[in-house]
Amino acid sequence: MVRISLVVAYVAIMLVIMASFVNSFQARDIESPRDRVSEEQIRVYSDRIVIKIDGASWTRYANTNSMDPFLDEGANGIEIVPENEDEIYVGDVVAYESKYADGLTVHRVIDVREDEAGRYFVLKGDNLSQEDPENVRFSQIKYVLIGVVY
């Protein structure tokens, strides 16, 4: 009887260890950018691709490593100018004017919050361990990334 109890206890312990091992390899669910381009806007031909997007602009990225592996030097981005704060969602990648850096910073929206001054966005580089040090207001956001061509 003792031997059966020990075997059952051993099997139970091994199942717990295996479950935690499997869980450690599962990908965490990260919000994806909002789908802003419909299939009707995309035309693929044998010699070109045409994407019909009003007000789109083309950009390139500096080698800062903050958005690796998603964005890096050599990637080409397609951006649009958002019209209002309701067009910015968790998961979106935006270019904004930071109080702490020259030029535009390109990071992902990880949360949307409100304080006494209104709505603000919490941003973080995909390859960084901490969120950006400021509450980013809509007036600071200049572009939303809607496509990447590598």
TAGI-V730597 format. One record per pair of residues at least 4 apart in sequence whose ideal C-beta (glycine too) atoms are under 6 Angstrom apart, sorted by the first residue. I is the first residue (numbers start at 1). J is the second residue. Records with the same first field share a line. If there is no record, write none. Layout:
BEGIN
I->J, J
END
This chain:
BEGIN
31->90, 91
32->91
33->91, 92
34->89
36->146
37->41
41->51, 52
42->51
43->50
44->49
55->80
56->78, 80
57->79
59->77, 79
61->71, 75
63->73
65->127
66->125, 127, 128
67->71, 125, 126
68->72, 127
70->126
71->75
75->148, 150
76->149
77->145, 148
78->146, 147
79->143, 145
80->144, 146
82->87, 88, 144
85->119, 138
88->92
90->109
92->109, 144
93->108, 145
94->141, 144
95->104, 106, 142, 143
96->105, 136, 140, 141
97->140
98->105
99->134
101->105
107->123, 124, 125
108->126
109->121, 123
110->122, 124
111->122
112->121
113->120
114->119
120->135, 137
121->136
122->131
123->132, 136
124->128, 131
136->140
END
